[in-house]
Each structure stands twice: as C-alpha cells, then as structure tokens.
Amino acid sequence: MIQIYGAGVAGTFLYYLLFKNGYRVSIFDVRKSPDCRCGWGIAYKEARELYSEIEVNLDDFILTKPEKVVVNGIELKNNGIAIFDKLKLLKELWEGIEFKKCEAKLIVDATGTKREFLPKIANDRLVPTLQFMERHENVENIYIHFERHGYAWAFPLGEYWHIGAGSIFENKIPELIEKLRLKFGFERKESVCSCKAKIRMLPPSKCRPFVHRNVVGVGEAIGCVSGAGEGNAPSLKCAKILYECIENLENYESRILTELKWVEREQRFLESVLRGLPAIHLLFRIIPHESKRLVKHSILDFFRVFA
Ligand SMILES: Cc1cc2nc3c(=O)[nH]c(=O)nc-3n(C[C@H](O)[C@H](O)[C@H](O)COP(=O)(O)OP(=O)(O)OC[C@H]3O[C@@H](n4cnc5c(N)ncnc54)[C@H](O)[C@@H]3O)c2cc1C
C-alpha cells in the first residue's frame, strides 16, 4: 500500500498514475476542496502529454493561450504558456477520489511548501506571494513587472485576471503590484478572491533528502519549481519520474537531478543574483531552453528588461 499526503498537482497526478496501473494507493489532503493559490500558467505541450497518461485532456481546461508576454514593457512571443483552469481540473480529479489515511509501506510527501513528512530543509527559502482575482478588459497577454527581488504578474483567465506578486521582501509586494497596475493599466478593482501563499525557491539539490526512511517526496516538497516560479509542469514531471521509480527508489534522486537539471540551473541563477555573485554564464544555457519551451527571448532582451 502507498499513502500519498497532499492532493495538489503532483499528488493527484501520481495517485491516478498509480491507481490506473494497478497499485494499491490512497491519498489524503488537509483541505476539503482545492483552492486557487496559483497563477494557472502551465507549459502547455509538456503538461498536455503528461495529463494524457491519466486520460485527462488538458484542452478541456485551457482558458487562453496568450500571444505575448510583456515584461517591463518589452514584448516577447509566447511559445508555450497556456492558462488553465487549475481549480476546475483539481475539482474534477478530486471527485474521483475518496480521501483516506491508510497504513502503508511507503508514504509520499506531496504537501508542497509544507513538506510535512520529510526532514525540514536547512535554510529553506519560502518566498511570500499575494494574489487577487479581478475583472479587467485588457488585451489578453501575460504582463510582468520584474525587479531584482521579485515580480508582479497579470495572467488572463477569460473575463477575470490573476493579479499578484512575490518577493523575498514581503513588504515590497504591494509596491510591485501597484507598479504593475500603473505600467499596464490594471486599475484597482474589487477582488472576487485573494490569497497569500508561499513558493519554494531553492534548487532541488538543496531540498534533499528526497527519500528518508519510508517517505519519498514529490513536487514542490522537493523543490520542483523553476527560477521563474513555474511549478505545475515540473511537479507533474517529477510525479511521473517517481511513478517510474516506485519499485526502485535508488534511482529517483539522480533522475530528478538529471531530468530537471534546467530547474536546478534556473534556481542557481536566482541564488547567484540574490547573493550578488556572477551568473551571466548560466544565462547562455537558460535562455535557449526557456525560449524553446515557454517565451522566446534572447540575451539582448534580458538586458533590455533590466535596463
Ligand atoms: C501565488 C502563486 C502563483 C503561482 N503561479 C504559478 C503558475 O502560474 N504556474 C506554475 O507553473 N506554477 C505556479 N506556482 C507554483 C505552483 O502552484 C506550485 O509549484 C505547484 O502547485 C506545486 O504542486 P504540488 O502538488 O507539489 O504542491 P501543492 O499544489 O502546494 O499541493 C500540496 C497539497 O498538500 C496539501 N497538504 C499540506 N499539508 C498537508 C498534510 N499535512 N496532509 C495532507 N495534505 C497536506 C495542501 O492542502 C495541498 O493541497 C505558483 C505558486 C504561487 C504561490
């Protein structure tokens, strides 16, 4: 028997992969129903392929595929980000599950930033975020206001938008959101929901151990979040790797560190920037990779954004 704790994007995906392939598996979440707490951006191609393995058609949940990503006023071509209704998708997946806690040989820690079952991480970096859902009629692009310590975003969801920000300095978050509003014309509106949450910004290698006694971690619990704060597709990928290693966990750590090396690289870049260390050499690997899977940009664009 395998017991999963945490039914976010990683836990639910892993549950269905195991269940559909004949494993005895149980899942439990402390929440009664899923909540939003995410911008709902996703790397479309990767996620669509992964979800198809549990017979979920991601297209049924896509709200929009914005044409451009506008960062600090610089317009970039969106190559692969779609906005999906994560709440609806999780609700549908939860409908097929009865949450239970069972005696199990293996426990999966899919509790995200909480990392409730694996040993705590020394010098963990949990970055605070704040997000609102508001109605706007702006052109359906993704808008970003970037600063060294964090960034604010506006993600189109159809008639509503997610407007939010995250920063290593919590007190700077309102200011980041205000700057985004001014720059891109999102006036302050009544919010239909708002949430405060944290996001783990550490390279996966610093979130070890991934396996401890009879507990194995998956998703954000083991740092599968990119330097730009993208955790949905990386957490799905991580869950797929765990599924493939479930009979032989010795290979799990090395597979995560190899197959999600790009996440490690982006987090290393971020860490170097925060510490004021040289990091430009990392951009020569990061930019081509991100241009292919998410947003088309160049080293020149990078410097224009921060000019
Ligand atoms: C404001 C914000 C915006 C974001 N926007 C994006 C975005 O646009 N695109 C993107 O790719 N990523 C985004 N991310 C990151 C992304 O949401 C996460 O990385 C991703 O959801 C991680 O998935 P997970 O399943 O590992 O963890 P989670 O989605 O956090 O799920 C963990 C689950 O564990 C449950 N849990 C906690 N403790 C326990 C316990 N003791 N027992 C049982 N269950 C427990 C929780 O209730 C939760 O359901 C954003 C994050 C934030 C905070």
The ligand as an SDF file (V2000), in Angstrom:
LIG
                    3D

 53 58  0  0  0  0  0  0  0  0999 V2000
    0.7470   32.7370   -5.9550 C   0  0  0  0  0  0  0  0  0  0  0  0
    1.3600   31.6040   -6.7250 C   0  0  0  0  0  0  0  0  0  0  0  0
    1.2610   31.6100   -8.1040 C   0  0  0  0  0  0  0  0  0  0  0  0
    1.8110   30.5420   -8.8300 C   0  0  0  0  0  0  0  0  0  0  0  0
    1.6450   30.5520  -10.1830 N   0  0  0  0  0  0  0  0  0  0  0  0
    2.1230   29.5260  -10.9060 C   0  0  0  0  0  0  0  0  0  0  0  0
    1.8840   29.4750  -12.3060 C   0  0  0  0  0  0  0  0  0  0  0  0
    1.2190   30.3270  -12.8850 O   0  0  0  0  0  0  0  0  0  0  0  0
    2.4010   28.4300  -12.9990 N   0  0  0  0  0  0  0  0  0  0  0  0
    3.1330   27.4320  -12.4000 C   0  0  0  0  0  0  0  0  0  0  0  0
    3.5960   26.5200  -13.0950 O   0  0  0  0  0  0  0  0  0  0  0  0
    3.3450   27.4490  -11.0610 N   0  0  0  0  0  0  0  0  0  0  0  0
    2.8460   28.4500  -10.3020 C   0  0  0  0  0  0  0  0  0  0  0  0
    3.0320   28.4560   -8.9450 N   0  0  0  0  0  0  0  0  0  0  0  0
    3.7150   27.3000   -8.3320 C   0  0  0  0  0  0  0  0  0  0  0  0
    2.7970   26.0980   -8.3050 C   0  0  0  0  0  0  0  0  0  0  0  0
    1.4860   26.4700   -7.8980 O   0  0  0  0  0  0  0  0  0  0  0  0
    3.3280   25.0370   -7.3340 C   0  0  0  0  0  0  0  0  0  0  0  0
    4.7000   24.8650   -7.5240 O   0  0  0  0  0  0  0  0  0  0  0  0
    2.6200   23.7100   -7.5400 C   0  0  0  0  0  0  0  0  0  0  0  0
    1.2490   23.8490   -7.2360 O   0  0  0  0  0  0  0  0  0  0  0  0
    3.2520   22.6480   -6.6560 C   0  0  0  0  0  0  0  0  0  0  0  0
    2.4610   21.4820   -6.7100 O   0  0  0  0  0  0  0  0  0  0  0  0
    2.4930   20.4230   -5.5360 P   0  0  0  0  0  0  0  0  0  0  0  0
    1.4400   19.4350   -5.8610 O   0  0  0  0  0  0  0  0  0  0  0  0
    3.8670   19.9680   -5.3190 O   0  0  0  0  0  0  0  0  0  0  0  0
    2.0800   21.2380   -4.2190 O   0  0  0  0  0  0  0  0  0  0  0  0
    0.7130   21.9960   -3.9060 P   0  0  0  0  0  0  0  0  0  0  0  0
   -0.0070   22.3560   -5.1360 O   0  0  0  0  0  0  0  0  0  0  0  0
    1.0770   23.0770   -2.9540 O   0  0  0  0  0  0  0  0  0  0  0  0
   -0.1450   20.8950   -3.1360 O   0  0  0  0  0  0  0  0  0  0  0  0
    0.1610   20.4920   -1.8330 C   0  0  0  0  0  0  0  0  0  0  0  0
   -1.1020   19.9050   -1.2000 C   0  0  0  0  0  0  0  0  0  0  0  0
   -0.7410   19.3510    0.0750 O   0  0  0  0  0  0  0  0  0  0  0  0
   -1.7840   19.6230    0.9880 C   0  0  0  0  0  0  0  0  0  0  0  0
   -1.2340   19.4580    2.3380 N   0  0  0  0  0  0  0  0  0  0  0  0
   -0.4530   20.3090    3.0420 C   0  0  0  0  0  0  0  0  0  0  0  0
   -0.1380   19.7530    4.2350 N   0  0  0  0  0  0  0  0  0  0  0  0
   -0.7440   18.5470    4.2780 C   0  0  0  0  0  0  0  0  0  0  0  0
   -0.7800   17.4970    5.2500 C   0  0  0  0  0  0  0  0  0  0  0  0
   -0.1510   17.5720    6.4140 N   0  0  0  0  0  0  0  0  0  0  0  0
   -1.5030   16.3920    4.9730 N   0  0  0  0  0  0  0  0  0  0  0  0
   -2.1720   16.2720    3.8010 C   0  0  0  0  0  0  0  0  0  0  0  0
   -2.1520   17.2290    2.8400 N   0  0  0  0  0  0  0  0  0  0  0  0
   -1.4390   18.3500    3.0780 C   0  0  0  0  0  0  0  0  0  0  0  0
   -2.2470   21.0080    0.6070 C   0  0  0  0  0  0  0  0  0  0  0  0
   -3.5460   21.2560    1.0980 O   0  0  0  0  0  0  0  0  0  0  0  0
   -2.1700   20.9470   -0.9170 C   0  0  0  0  0  0  0  0  0  0  0  0
   -3.3840   20.5150   -1.4840 O   0  0  0  0  0  0  0  0  0  0  0  0
    2.5030   29.4910   -8.1740 C   0  0  0  0  0  0  0  0  0  0  0  0
    2.6080   29.4900   -6.7830 C   0  0  0  0  0  0  0  0  0  0  0  0
    2.0530   30.5410   -6.0610 C   0  0  0  0  0  0  0  0  0  0  0  0
    2.1510   30.5270   -4.5630 C   0  0  0  0  0  0  0  0  0  0  0  0
  1  2  1  0
  2  3  1  0
  2 52  2  0
  3  4  2  0
  4  5  1  0
  4 50  1  0
  5  6  2  0
  6  7  1  0
  6 13  1  0
  7  8  2  0
  7  9  1  0
  9 10  1  0
 10 11  2  0
 10 12  1  0
 12 13  2  0
 13 14  1  0
 14 15  1  0
 14 50  1  0
 15 16  1  0
 16 17  1  0
 16 18  1  0
 18 19  1  0
 18 20  1  0
 20 21  1  0
 20 22  1  0
 22 23  1  0
 23 24  1  0
 24 25  2  0
 24 26  1  0
 24 27  1  0
 27 28  1  0
 28 29  2  0
 28 30  1  0
 28 31  1  0
 31 32  1  0
 32 33  1  0
 33 34  1  0
 33 48  1  0
 34 35  1  0
 35 36  1  0
 35 46  1  0
 36 37  1  0
 36 45  1  0
 37 38  2  0
 38 39  1  0
 39 40  1  0
 39 45  2  0
 40 41  1  0
 40 42  2  0
 42 43  1  0
 43 44  2  0
 44 45  1  0
 46 47  1  0
 46 48  1  0
 48 49  1  0
 50 51  2  0
 51 52  1  0
 52 53  1  0
M  END
$$$$
